[in-house]
Amino acid sequence: MAIESSIDLRKLTIYSIFIRNFSNEGNFKGVMPELERIKELGVDMIWFLPHYPLGELKRKGKEGSPYAIKDYRGFNEAFGTREDFHALVEAVHQLEMKVMIDIVFNHTSPDSILSQEHPEWFYRKPDGHFGNHIGEWTDVIDLEYQGNDALWDYQIETLVEYAKIIDGFRCDVASLVPLEFWLKARQAVTEVNPEFIWLAESVEPAFILETRRQGITGLSDSEVYQAFDLTYDYDINHYFLAYLRGEVALSHYIESIRQQFWTYPANFTKLRFLENHDQERIAGKIQPHHSLKQLTAFNFFLRGAHLIYNGQEVQADHLPSLFDHDLIEWNWQKDISKEIQRFIQLKKELVPVSGTFEMGADDELEAVWVQYQDHHQEVIGIFALNQNKKGEIEVPIEDGNYENQYNHQEVQVKNGKIRLEQDPIYLQTTIPS
């Protein structure tokens, strides 16, 4: 990551909002009544999916993808006016949360303002027509950064103007845009907002290999970290999904997490998530024997920043369409907000941002422990991901009676083992000097 990236970002919780499908109104004003509720979860930053006017040519669905953008400097009329957006930003700031917006600089809609005013800034297929490198993205055309200095200037000017009023960028498929551009852009933004936060949607390993096979930009996470503070967890997400499907043991996924700690710089921060706008809802991924409560607790206990996708707090199992008005199913009878709030609180209170980080798994029980040590404090979390399996898991903590910080009940470590419970277990001890 950028050398100055703060490890305090490991305490960050981001809440992602898709404005069109978040409320009945489907606009900026429809978000306003929910801000205090979101704040109460323990959220530090709200990320809004793209708010820009959308293209009409080759549009997918009735409303169109928010990532097929017509004008980077405008606002989708269906969402409201520029003034409405500024009022929303101010309301978020009043609640002492930050605002992150989506930046989509790899491509535009085919009928974008830039394609009309600066067609020389775009990639051309062998037949001379506009095109893109990713076949299924039929509603967009790719920008060409190589040799187009004026494009760099235009894009950076856009970023600087937004950075004057908001606090962070989530950069869509950042791995497909040249690293040199991101480095230059970060430098320019820092001059107007030194505390700005940069999140890269880094991509899956297979995606990187495919872009490189095509001879186009495909940045690895290690490269992306030179310009960004946070990257997506896609480098290991396929192992997580394989575990949920029963294709690999839990320990295989745990080992992939551990490997991140010697692969990336010491101050790296990953964005941990269970779902996002591109992924099937976690409630639809897990098997009946899995515990969503324990899985969520485990995810929030991992070192890194964390993402909540709107609707996750009510265990929504339907992923709203990106291309049409498709309201989130706010089923408050399935509300787990209090649990998420507690997990975030424990993360912030117990989990150090520095010090050692260790993990272990029991494949037979499908249970995992996560341990932190910092100075004279030790914190360990134990999570039983399969509620059909009961038993004791070995843990690296001295025998004795402890208070579970989650529910304040007493638990016992005996002969180096602790009995799994329905609730996650959080233990805090003092290490003798």
Secondary structure as UniProt FT lines:
FT   TURN            3..4
FT   HELIX           7..11
FT   STRAND          13..17
FT   HELIX           19..22
FT   HELIX           28..31
FT   HELIX           32..34
FT   HELIX           35..40
FT   TURN            41..42
FT   STRAND          45..48
FT   TURN            57..58
FT   TURN            61..63
FT   TURN            66..67
FT   TURN            72..73
FT   TURN            77..79
FT   HELIX           82..94
FT   TURN            95..96
FT   STRAND          98..103
FT   STRAND          107..108
FT   TURN            110..111
FT   HELIX           113..117
FT   HELIX           119..121
FT   TURN            126..127
FT   TURN            135..136
FT   TURN            138..139
FT   STRAND          141..143
FT   TURN            146..147
FT   HELIX           149..163
FT   TURN            164..165
FT   STRAND          168..171
FT   TURN            172..173
FT   HELIX           174..176
FT   HELIX           179..192
FT   TURN            194..195
FT   STRAND          197..200
FT   HELIX           205..213
FT   TURN            214..215
FT   HELIX           221..224
FT   TURN            225..227
FT   STRAND          230..232
FT   HELIX           234..244
FT   TURN            245..246
FT   HELIX           250..263
FT   TURN            266..267
FT   STRAND          269..272
FT   TURN            277..278
FT   HELIX           282..285
FT   TURN            288..289
FT   HELIX           292..301
FT   STRAND          305..309
FT   TURN            310..311
FT   HELIX           312..314
FT   HELIX           332..334
FT   HELIX           337..350
FT   STRAND          356..362
FT   TURN            363..366
FT   STRAND          367..374
FT   TURN            375..376
FT   STRAND          377..384
FT   TURN            387..388
FT   STRAND          392..394
FT   STRAND          400..403
FT   TURN            405..407
FT   STRAND          410..414
FT   TURN            415..416
FT   STRAND          417..419
FT   STRAND          425..430
//
